[in-house]
Amino acid sequence: MRFALSCAALGLLAACASPQIPEVEPAAAIALPEDYFADARPPAGLEEAWWRGFDEAELDALVAEALARNQTLEAARARLAAARAVLRAEEADFLPTIDGDASLGGSIDSEAGGGGAFLDEASAGLGGVWTIDLNGRLSAERAEALAGVEASEYFLADRRRLLASAVANRFVELRRTGARLRLLEQSADLQRQTLRIVQLREEAGLSSNFDVRRAAADLSRTLAQRGPLLLARARAANALSVLTGEPPAEVPEADGSEQIPDYARGPAVGVPADLLRARPDLLLAEADIAAAAARVGIERADLLPALSLPGFVTLGDGSVDGLFSQAVAGLAAVLGVPILDGGRRRAEVAAAEADLEAALADYRQVLLENLAEVESALVAIRSAEDRRDELATAVAESEAAFEQSNALYREGLASLFDVLDVQRQLIGSREALIDAEASLAQAYIDLFTAIGAPAEAG
């Protein structure tokens, strides 16, 4: 009867001491207007790996290699495995813990002939404890570990998102420097032709040595750009090696066939808010909120009684012969009740609640930054498209103007200054067009990165 009443009392305590984890809704951290991105649709290509929209087999291979071999991802995978192991450990705390022990003892008889050792004592037993989740602490610790697993999963997904972006950006930079090097050779050839014309006119007495020196200086300024471009190309290639888990190697020469990748899957007019909310780093911030809420539950649980059931089983009467002659078992219930701690426990609860508020603020900050990144990427795409189109027109007009100025110079109807000025405009427009094409490609990469478009498994 007394045992039944004790069980009923414990059941009542367990019913009163429910888990103390606060309920938090991260999605309500910032209330977006109902029509926010209402008419938006994501750019085409999200149904598969977004970088394939550039239709570049080399880029596809680089991203696949990076996703399979990048060391940052390897570290993230290891941390995910560790988080899962921690979760298994927390779940094990709901089960009894049992340990065994055994001891042997003996004596030495010095009076026996030649001496002798005798084994005359032996004991064995089992001891353990079962912690009952009376105050909800075990549930809160499991919830924190589960949030840790989710956070590790989202961290891995976010590293993949950023890795695909980094590979694509370095690939575009590699192509840009290759195109600039090709253009540099074309520009140098053009300036050599102009220099040769000026030299012939000087020999014929139609131009001064001053014109020759000015044309030669323009050629040297163009050739001086080769070093920085080679350095930029080497840095892009070395960065790609590191991202793909390979040691840096000798950078291949640009073969002249490299083109700036062009995303040709259709325009980007907006991003639905629901798609943005699935971005891995935002989900990671949400998991951090869940972990912080669980830690509040852990600290609140320490304000409530804790119950454990220790027990033991001992075999034998202490002698070797009587090791299995008898067994003694015991089971107890230990109820720990917090009484006085100088306010320490409540201070720890307050600290955990403040950490939860900080996690919510971090979530709001991440969401705001994500919104800004998407908006900026959309504007960047539109501005880069406009710039590219205008520069394409400028290149066409500069080419026509250069042909005209060259013809007029040969006839003595234009000065060398006019020819060199138009030539500089042509070279500058061509360089700017290459940079604009690269900026447009990178703007699309930035948009997919801002959206949080998923990357295929490596």
C-alpha positions as CSV (number, residue, x, y, z in Angstrom):
1,M,0.0,0.0,0.0
2,R,2.8,2.4,0.9
3,F,4.6,1.5,-2.4
4,A,1.4,2.3,-4.4
5,L,1.0,5.6,-2.7
6,S,4.6,6.5,-3.4
7,C,4.2,5.7,-7.0
8,A,1.0,7.8,-7.2
9,A,2.9,10.7,-5.6
10,L,5.7,10.4,-8.0
11,G,3.3,10.3,-10.9
12,L,1.6,13.4,-9.7
13,L,5.0,15.2,-9.5
14,A,5.9,14.1,-13.0
15,A,2.6,15.4,-14.3
16,C,3.2,18.8,-12.7
17,A,6.8,19.0,-13.9
18,S,6.3,19.2,-17.6
19,P,9.1,20.1,-20.0
20,Q,10.1,23.8,-19.5
21,I,11.1,24.6,-23.1
22,P,9.6,27.9,-24.3
23,E,7.7,27.8,-27.6
24,V,9.2,30.2,-30.2
25,E,8.0,30.9,-33.7
26,P,11.1,32.2,-35.7
27,A,9.1,32.8,-38.8
28,A,7.2,35.5,-37.0
29,A,10.4,37.3,-36.0
30,I,9.9,39.7,-39.0
31,A,6.4,40.1,-40.4
32,L,6.7,40.6,-44.2
33,P,3.9,42.4,-46.0
34,E,1.4,40.0,-47.5
35,D,2.2,41.2,-51.0
36,Y,5.9,41.0,-50.6
37,F,7.3,39.2,-53.7
38,A,3.7,38.2,-54.4
39,D,4.1,38.4,-58.2
40,A,7.7,37.1,-58.1
41,R,9.0,34.0,-59.7
42,P,12.4,32.5,-59.3
43,P,14.8,32.4,-62.3
44,A,14.6,29.2,-64.3
45,G,17.0,26.4,-63.4
46,L,16.2,25.9,-59.7
47,E,14.8,22.5,-60.5
48,E,18.3,21.3,-61.0
49,A,21.9,22.4,-60.2
50,W,21.7,26.1,-61.0
51,W,25.2,26.4,-62.4
52,R,24.3,24.1,-65.3
53,G,22.3,27.1,-66.7
54,F,25.7,28.4,-67.9
55,D,26.0,25.4,-70.1
56,E,29.7,24.9,-69.3
57,A,30.9,21.4,-68.9
58,E,34.2,22.5,-67.3
59,L,32.2,24.4,-64.6
60,D,30.0,21.4,-64.0
61,A,33.0,19.2,-63.5
62,L,34.7,21.7,-61.1
63,V,31.6,22.1,-58.9
64,A,31.1,18.3,-58.8
65,E,34.8,17.8,-57.8
66,A,34.5,20.6,-55.1
67,L,31.4,19.1,-53.6
68,A,33.1,15.7,-53.4
69,R,36.6,16.7,-52.2
70,N,36.5,20.1,-50.5
71,Q,38.1,20.0,-47.1
72,T,35.7,22.5,-45.5
73,L,32.8,20.2,-46.4
74,E,34.8,17.2,-45.0
75,A,35.1,19.1,-41.7
76,A,31.4,19.9,-41.7
77,R,30.4,16.3,-42.4
78,A,32.6,15.2,-39.4
79,R,31.0,17.8,-37.2
80,L,27.6,16.5,-38.3
81,A,28.6,12.9,-37.3
82,A,29.7,14.2,-33.9
83,A,26.4,16.0,-33.4
84,R,24.5,12.8,-34.2
85,A,26.7,10.9,-31.7
86,V,25.8,13.5,-29.0
87,L,22.1,13.0,-29.8
88,R,22.5,9.3,-29.3
89,A,24.2,9.9,-26.0
90,E,21.4,12.1,-24.8
91,E,18.8,9.6,-25.8
92,A,20.7,6.9,-23.9
93,D,20.2,9.0,-20.7
94,F,16.5,7.9,-20.6
95,L,17.7,4.3,-20.0
96,P,19.1,2.8,-16.8
97,T,22.9,2.9,-16.4
98,I,24.3,-0.4,-15.1
99,D,28.0,-1.1,-14.2
100,G,29.6,-4.2,-12.9
101,D,32.4,-4.8,-10.4
102,A,34.3,-7.7,-9.1
103,S,37.1,-8.1,-6.6
104,L,39.5,-10.9,-5.6
105,G,41.6,-11.1,-2.5
106,G,44.1,-13.5,-1.0
107,S,46.8,-14.0,1.6
108,I,50.4,-15.2,1.7
109,D,51.4,-17.9,4.2
110,S,55.0,-17.3,5.1
111,E,55.2,-20.3,7.4
112,A,54.4,-22.8,4.7
113,G,57.3,-24.5,3.1
114,G,58.6,-22.5,0.3
115,G,55.9,-19.9,1.0
116,G,52.4,-20.0,-0.5
117,A,49.7,-17.7,-1.8
118,F,46.0,-18.4,-1.2
119,L,42.9,-16.9,-2.9
120,D,40.3,-16.8,-0.2
121,E,38.1,-13.7,-0.9
122,A,35.9,-12.9,-3.9
123,S,32.9,-10.7,-4.6
124,A,30.9,-9.6,-7.6
125,G,28.0,-7.2,-8.1
126,L,26.0,-4.9,-10.3
127,G,25.2,-1.3,-9.5
128,G,23.2,1.2,-11.5
129,V,20.9,4.2,-11.5
130,W,17.9,5.1,-13.5
131,T,17.3,8.9,-13.8
132,I,13.6,9.6,-14.3
133,D,12.8,12.7,-16.4
134,L,10.7,14.1,-13.6
135,N,11.6,17.8,-14.2
136,G,12.0,17.6,-18.0
137,R,15.7,18.1,-18.0
138,L,16.4,15.0,-20.0
139,S,13.9,16.0,-22.6
140,A,15.4,19.5,-22.8
141,E,18.9,18.1,-23.2
142,R,17.7,15.8,-26.0
143,A,15.9,18.7,-27.7
144,E,19.2,20.7,-27.5
145,A,21.1,17.8,-29.0
146,L,18.5,17.4,-31.8
147,A,18.8,21.1,-32.5
148,G,22.5,20.6,-32.7
149,V,22.1,17.9,-35.3
150,E,19.8,20.2,-37.4
151,A,22.2,23.1,-37.1
152,S,25.0,20.8,-38.3
153,E,22.9,19.7,-41.2
154,Y,22.0,23.2,-42.2
155,F,25.6,24.4,-41.7
156,L,26.7,21.6,-44.2
157,A,24.1,22.7,-46.7
158,D,25.2,26.3,-46.3
159,R,28.8,25.4,-46.9
160,R,27.7,23.7,-50.0
161,R,25.8,26.7,-51.1
162,L,28.8,29.0,-50.6
163,L,31.2,26.5,-52.1
164,A,29.2,26.2,-55.4
165,S,29.1,30.0,-55.5
166,A,32.8,30.4,-54.9
167,V,33.7,27.8,-57.6
168,A,31.5,29.5,-60.1
169,N,32.9,33.0,-59.3
170,R,36.5,31.8,-59.5
171,F,35.6,30.1,-62.8
172,V,34.2,33.4,-64.2
173,E,37.3,35.2,-63.0
174,L,39.5,32.7,-64.8
175,R,37.5,33.1,-68.0
176,R,37.6,36.9,-67.6
177,T,41.3,37.1,-67.2
178,G,41.7,34.7,-70.2
179,A,39.5,36.9,-72.3
180,R,41.4,40.0,-71.2
181,L,44.7,38.4,-72.1
182,R,43.3,37.5,-75.5
183,L,42.1,41.0,-76.0
184,L,45.5,42.4,-74.8
185,E,47.2,40.5,-77.6
186,Q,44.7,41.8,-80.1
187,S,45.1,45.3,-78.8
188,A,48.9,45.0,-78.9
189,D,48.7,43.8,-82.5
190,L,46.5,46.7,-83.4
191,Q,48.9,49.2,-81.8
192,R,51.9,47.6,-83.5
193,Q,50.2,48.2,-86.8
194,T,49.6,51.8,-85.9
195,L,53.2,52.2,-84.7
196,R,54.4,50.7,-88.0
197,I,52.3,53.1,-90.0
198,V,53.7,56.0,-88.0
199,Q,57.3,54.8,-88.4
200,L,56.8,54.5,-92.2
201,R,55.4,58.1,-92.3
202,E,58.4,59.3,-90.3
203,E,60.7,57.6,-92.8
204,A,58.8,59.4,-95.5
205,G,59.1,62.7,-93.7
206,L,55.3,62.9,-93.1
207,S,55.4,62.4,-89.3
208,S,57.7,63.5,-86.5
209,N,59.7,61.3,-84.1
210,F,57.3,62.6,-81.4
211,D,54.4,60.7,-83.0
212,V,56.5,57.5,-83.1
213,R,57.3,57.8,-79.4
214,R,53.7,58.5,-78.5
215,A,52.5,55.4,-80.4
216,A,55.2,53.3,-78.8
217,A,54.2,54.5,-75.4
218,D,50.6,53.4,-75.9
219,L,51.9,49.9,-77.0
220,S,54.0,49.6,-73.8
221,R,51.2,50.7,-71.6
222,T,49.0,47.9,-73.1
223,L,51.7,45.3,-72.7
224,A,52.3,46.4,-69.1
225,Q,48.8,45.0,-68.2
226,R,49.9,41.5,-69.0
227,G,51.6,40.9,-65.7
228,P,48.6,41.9,-63.5
229,L,46.3,39.8,-65.6
230,L,48.6,36.7,-65.3
231,L,48.7,37.2,-61.6
232,A,44.9,37.5,-61.4
233,R,44.6,34.4,-63.5
234,A,47.0,32.5,-61.3
235,R,45.1,33.5,-58.2
236,A,41.8,32.4,-59.7
237,A,43.3,29.0,-60.8
238,N,44.9,28.5,-57.4
239,A,41.7,29.3,-55.6
240,L,39.9,26.7,-57.7
241,S,42.5,24.1,-56.8
242,V,42.0,24.8,-53.1
243,L,38.2,24.7,-53.5
244,T,38.4,21.3,-55.3
245,G,40.7,19.8,-52.7
246,E,43.8,19.8,-55.0
247,P,47.2,21.4,-54.4
248,P,47.9,24.4,-56.7
249,A,49.5,23.5,-60.0
250,E,51.0,25.3,-62.9
251,V,48.4,27.6,-64.5
252,P,47.7,26.7,-68.1
253,E,48.0,29.4,-70.7
254,A,44.9,31.0,-72.1
255,D,44.3,29.3,-75.4
256,G,42.2,32.1,-76.9
257,S,39.0,30.0,-77.0
258,E,37.7,31.0,-73.5
259,Q,34.4,32.8,-73.4
260,I,32.6,34.5,-70.5
261,P,29.8,32.1,-69.4
262,D,26.4,33.4,-70.1
263,Y,23.3,32.4,-68.1
264,A,20.6,31.7,-70.7
265,R,17.7,30.3,-68.7
266,G,15.5,33.3,-68.7
267,P,15.1,36.6,-66.8
268,A,15.0,36.8,-63.0
269,V,12.0,39.0,-61.9
270,G,11.9,38.2,-58.2
271,V,12.2,35.6,-55.5
272,P,9.2,34.2,-53.5
273,A,9.5,34.8,-49.8
274,D,8.9,31.1,-49.0
275,L,11.9,30.1,-51.2
276,L,14.1,32.6,-49.4
277,R,13.0,31.3,-46.0
278,A,14.4,27.9,-47.0
279,R,17.9,29.3,-47.3
280,P,20.3,27.1,-45.2
281,D,21.9,29.9,-43.2
282,L,18.4,31.1,-42.1
283,L,17.4,27.6,-41.2
284,L,20.7,27.4,-39.3
285,A,19.7,30.5,-37.3
286,E,16.3,28.9,-36.7
287,A,18.1,25.8,-35.3
288,D,20.2,28.0,-33.0
289,I,16.9,29.4,-31.7
290,A,15.7,25.9,-31.0
291,A,18.9,25.1,-29.2
292,A,18.7,28.3,-27.1
293,A,15.1,27.5,-26.2
294,A,16.2,24.0,-25.1
295,R,18.9,25.5,-22.9
296,V,16.2,27.6,-21.2
297,G,14.3,24.4,-20.5
298,I,17.5,22.8,-19.1
299,E,18.0,25.7,-16.7
300,R,14.3,25.8,-15.7
301,A,14.3,22.1,-15.0
302,D,17.0,22.7,-12.3
303,L,14.4,24.7,-10.4
304,L,12.2,21.5,-10.0
305,P,12.7,18.3,-8.1
306,A,14.9,15.6,-9.7
307,L,14.3,11.9,-9.2
308,S,16.7,8.9,-9.6
309,L,16.4,5.2,-8.8
310,P,19.7,3.8,-7.7
311,G,20.0,0.0,-7.2
312,F,22.5,-2.8,-6.7
313,V,23.0,-6.5,-6.7
314,T,25.8,-8.2,-4.8
315,L,26.7,-11.9,-5.2
316,G,28.4,-14.2,-2.5
317,D,29.2,-14.0,1.2
318,G,32.8,-12.8,0.7
319,S,34.5,-16.2,0.4
320,V,35.6,-17.8,-2.8
321,D,33.5,-20.9,-2.2
322,G,30.4,-18.8,-1.4
323,L,30.6,-16.6,-4.5
324,F,27.3,-17.8,-5.8
325,S,25.8,-18.9,-2.6
326,Q,23.6,-15.8,-2.0
327,A,22.5,-12.6,-3.7
328,V,21.6,-9.3,-2.1
329,A,19.7,-6.6,-4.0
330,G,18.5,-3.2,-3.2
331,L,16.5,-0.4,-4.9
332,A,16.0,3.1,-3.7
333,A,14.4,6.3,-4.8
334,V,16.3,9.6,-4.4
335,L,14.3,12.8,-4.8
336,G,16.5,15.9,-4.9
337,V,14.6,19.1,-4.1
338,P,16.3,22.5,-4.6
339,I,15.9,24.7,-1.6
340,L,18.5,27.4,-1.2
341,D,21.3,28.4,-3.6
342,G,21.6,32.2,-3.3
343,G,19.6,32.8,-6.5
344,R,22.1,31.0,-8.7
345,R,19.6,28.8,-10.5
346,R,17.3,31.6,-11.3
347,A,20.2,33.7,-12.6
348,E,21.2,30.8,-14.9
349,V,17.6,30.7,-16.2
350,A,17.7,34.5,-16.8
351,A,21.0,34.1,-18.7
352,A,19.5,31.3,-20.9
353,E,16.4,33.4,-21.6
354,A,18.7,36.4,-22.6
355,D,20.6,34.0,-24.9
356,L,17.3,33.0,-26.5
357,E,16.5,36.7,-27.2
358,A,19.9,37.1,-28.7
359,A,19.3,34.1,-31.0
360,L,16.0,35.6,-32.1
361,A,17.8,38.9,-32.9
362,D,20.4,37.0,-34.8
363,Y,17.7,35.3,-36.9
364,R,16.1,38.7,-37.7
365,Q,19.5,40.0,-38.7
366,V,20.1,37.1,-41.0
367,L,16.7,37.4,-42.6
368,L,17.2,41.1,-43.2
369,E,20.6,40.6,-44.7
370,N,19.2,37.8,-47.0
371,L,16.5,40.1,-48.2
372,A,19.0,42.8,-49.0
373,E,21.3,40.3,-50.8
374,V,18.4,39.2,-53.1
375,E,17.3,42.7,-53.9
376,S,20.9,43.8,-54.6
377,A,21.4,40.8,-56.9
378,L,18.3,41.5,-58.9
379,V,19.3,45.1,-59.3
380,A,22.9,44.0,-60.2
381,I,21.5,41.7,-63.0
382,R,19.4,44.5,-64.5
383,S,22.2,47.1,-64.4
384,A,24.8,44.6,-65.7
385,E,22.5,43.7,-68.6
386,D,22.1,47.4,-69.5
387,R,25.8,48.1,-69.2
388,R,26.7,45.1,-71.4
389,D,24.2,46.2,-74.1
390,E,25.5,49.8,-74.1
391,L,29.1,48.7,-74.1
392,A,28.4,46.4,-77.1
393,T,27.1,49.4,-78.9
394,A,30.1,51.5,-77.9
395,V,32.5,48.8,-79.2
396,A,30.7,48.7,-82.5
397,E,30.8,52.5,-82.9
398,S,34.5,52.6,-81.8
399,E,35.5,50.0,-84.3
400,A,33.8,52.0,-87.1
401,A,35.4,55.2,-85.8
402,F,38.8,53.6,-85.7
403,E,38.6,52.4,-89.2
404,Q,37.6,55.9,-90.4
405,S,40.4,57.7,-88.4
406,N,43.0,55.2,-89.7
407,A,41.9,55.9,-93.3
408,L,41.9,59.6,-92.7
409,Y,45.4,59.5,-91.1
410,R,46.8,57.7,-94.1
411,E,45.5,60.4,-96.3
412,G,46.9,63.1,-94.0
413,L,43.4,64.3,-93.1
414,A,43.6,63.4,-89.4
415,S,46.3,63.7,-86.8
416,L,47.9,60.9,-84.9
417,F,46.3,62.2,-81.8
418,D,42.9,61.5,-83.3
419,V,43.9,58.0,-84.3
420,L,45.4,57.1,-80.8
421,D,42.4,58.7,-79.0
422,V,39.9,56.5,-81.0
423,Q,42.2,53.5,-80.6
424,R,42.2,54.0,-76.8
425,Q,38.4,54.3,-76.7
426,L,38.1,51.1,-78.7
427,I,40.5,49.1,-76.5
428,G,38.8,50.6,-73.3
429,S,35.3,49.7,-74.6
430,R,36.4,46.1,-75.4
431,E,37.9,45.7,-72.0
432,A,34.8,47.2,-70.3
433,L,32.6,44.9,-72.3
434,I,34.5,41.8,-71.1
435,D,34.2,43.0,-67.5
436,A,30.5,43.7,-67.9
437,E,29.9,40.2,-69.3
438,A,31.8,38.8,-66.3
439,S,29.8,41.0,-63.9
440,L,26.5,39.8,-65.4
441,A,27.5,36.2,-64.9
442,Q,28.6,36.9,-61.3
443,A,25.3,38.8,-60.7
444,Y,23.4,35.6,-61.6
445,I,25.7,33.6,-59.3
446,D,25.1,36.1,-56.5
447,L,21.3,35.8,-57.0
448,F,21.4,32.0,-56.8
449,T,23.6,32.3,-53.7
450,A,21.3,34.8,-52.1
451,I,18.3,32.6,-52.9
452,G,20.0,29.7,-51.2
453,A,19.5,27.4,-54.2
454,P,20.5,23.9,-53.2
455,A,23.6,22.2,-54.5
456,E,23.7,18.6,-55.6
457,A,25.3,16.1,-53.2
458,G,28.9,15.3,-53.9
